[in-house]
């Protein structure tokens, strides 16, 4: 007996590793050799390809395809209809399966609805990708990026609040009270 929930319309291929408490909803397909951590929530019409690894408590909203080469750490949020790619120059008549580029999404990062992550560009922990953004380069930890192409517009706390740094490089999250430091273009939690 599985210790996860799969809706009757979901397709779960043999050879998957799905953690306890995970929920897979309507019309979603988990392909062989995919790994999903505990307590993930996979929305409807989601495809998770072979070799994809999701950590614990990953939330995948409706209409997301996660292609081979993608890994997500714990507590990642993938917004509705966001897109990962895995080949830079796809052509229907050219097989490029040996050219898949990897994309890693760090712990606690959020990717907004309809955003596109071009393969080979990692997303730092607790980064926040705005809705509709097109990410074409690495995104630092705690960075807020928006637009097409995505550009950094600030920094976010672990609670998803925009940080306002003092001239000395310190900020406090208004929601949690946690303190952050900005030094040499990198944010760290104190």
C-alpha positions in Angstrom: 0.0 0.0 0.0 1.4 3.4 -1.1 2.0 6.0 1.7 1.2 8.8 -0.8 -2.0 9.8 -2.5 -2.5 9.6 -6.3 -5.8 10.7 -7.9 -7.4 7.9 -10.0 -6.6 9.8 -13.2 -2.9 10.2 -12.3 -0.4 8.0 -14.1 2.5 6.8 -11.9 5.1 4.8 -13.9 7.0 1.9 -12.3 10.3 2.8 -10.8 9.3 6.1 -9.2 10.3 7.0 -5.7 7.5 9.0 -4.0 7.8 10.1 -0.4 5.2 9.7 2.3 2.4 12.2 2.5 2.9 13.4 -1.1 -0.3 14.1 -3.2 -0.5 13.7 -7.0 -3.6 15.2 -8.4 -5.8 14.9 -11.6 -4.2 14.0 -14.9 -0.6 14.2 -13.7 2.1 11.9 -14.9 5.1 10.8 -12.8 7.6 9.0 -15.1 9.9 6.2 -14.1 13.0 7.0 -12.1 11.6 10.4 -10.9 12.1 11.0 -7.2 9.6 13.1 -5.1 10.3 13.9 -1.5 7.8 13.7 1.4 4.8 15.9 1.6 5.0 17.3 -2.0 1.9 18.5 -3.7 1.7 17.9 -7.4 -1.2 19.9 -9.0 -3.3 18.8 -11.9 -1.9 18.2 -15.4 1.8 18.1 -14.2 4.4 16.0 -16.0 7.6 15.0 -14.0 10.2 13.4 -16.3 12.7 10.6 -15.6 15.7 11.5 -13.3 13.9 14.6 -11.9 14.5 15.0 -8.2 12.2 17.0 -5.9 13.0 17.6 -2.3 10.5 17.6 0.6 7.5 19.9 0.6 7.8 21.0 -3.0 4.6 22.6 -4.3 4.0 22.2 -8.0 1.0 24.1 -9.3 -1.2 23.1 -12.3 0.1 22.7 -15.8 3.9 22.5 -15.0 6.2 20.2 -16.9 9.5 19.4 -15.1 12.0 17.9 -17.6 15.0 15.7 -17.1 17.9 17.6 -15.7 15.9 19.6 -13.2 16.4 19.2 -9.4 14.6 21.1 -6.7 15.6 21.3 -3.1 13.1 21.3 -0.1 10.3 23.8 0.1 10.4 25.0 -3.5 7.3 26.6 -5.0 6.6 26.2 -8.8 3.8 28.5 -9.9 1.0 27.7 -12.3 2.1 27.0 -15.9 5.8 27.9 -15.3 8.2 26.3 -17.7 11.6 24.6 -17.4 13.6 23.8 -20.6 16.4 21.3 -20.9 17.8 22.0 -24.4 19.1 25.3 -25.6 18.5 24.8 -29.3 15.7 22.3 -29.8 14.7 20.9 -33.2 12.1 18.3 -33.8 14.3 16.4 -36.3 17.5 16.5 -34.2 17.9 14.3 -31.2 19.7 16.2 -28.5 19.0 14.0 -25.5 22.7 13.8 -24.8 22.8 17.7 -24.6 20.4 18.2 -21.7 21.6 21.0 -19.5 21.0 20.8 -15.7 19.0 23.3 -13.7 19.1 23.4 -9.9 16.5 25.2 -7.8 17.7 26.0 -4.3 15.8 25.5 -1.0 12.8 27.7 -0.5 12.9 29.4 -3.9 9.6 30.5 -5.5 9.0 30.6 -9.3 5.9 32.6 -10.3 3.1 31.8 -12.7 4.1 31.6 -16.4 7.8 32.1 -15.7 10.3 30.4 -18.0 13.6 29.0 -16.7 16.1 28.6 -19.6 18.1 25.4 -18.9 21.6 25.5 -17.4 20.9 28.5 -15.1 20.6 27.7 -11.4 18.2 29.4 -9.0 19.7 30.3 -5.6 18.0 29.4 -2.3 15.0 31.6 -1.3 15.2 33.4 -4.7 11.9 34.8 -5.9 11.2 34.7 -9.7 8.3 37.0 -10.6 5.3 35.9 -12.7 6.1 35.8 -16.4 9.8 36.3 -15.9 12.2 34.7 -18.4 15.4 33.6 -16.6 18.4 33.5 -18.9 21.2 33.6 -16.3 22.1 32.4 -12.7 19.9 33.9 -10.0 21.6 34.5 -6.6 20.2 33.4 -3.3 17.5 35.7 -2.0 17.3 37.7 -5.3 14.1 39.1 -6.6 14.0 38.9 -10.4 11.3 40.1 -12.8 10.8 40.8 -16.5 11.9 39.5 -19.9 14.8 38.9 -19.8 14.7 38.7 -16.0 16.6 41.4 -14.1 17.2 41.7 -10.4 15.0 44.3 -8.7 16.0 43.6 -5.1 16.2 41.0 -2.4 13.6 38.8 -0.6 13.5 37.3 2.9 12.8 33.7 3.6 9.2 34.7 4.3 8.8 36.3 0.9 9.0 39.9 2.0 11.0 42.5 0.0 14.1 43.5 2.0 15.1 47.2 2.4 18.8 47.3 3.2 20.4 50.2 5.2 23.5 51.9 3.9 25.4 49.7 6.2 24.0 46.6 4.5 21.5 45.4 7.1 17.8 44.6 6.7 15.0 43.1 8.9 12.2 41.1 7.5 9.0 42.9 8.5 7.1 39.6 8.8 9.5 37.4 10.7 11.9 39.8 12.3 14.8 37.9 10.9 18.0 39.9 10.2 19.9 39.8 6.9 23.2 41.2 5.7 24.2 42.3 2.2 27.9 42.1 1.6 29.8 41.9 -1.7 26.5 41.5 -3.7 25.4 38.5 -1.6 22.7 38.2 1.0 23.0 36.1 4.1 20.7 35.5 7.1 22.2 36.5 10.4 
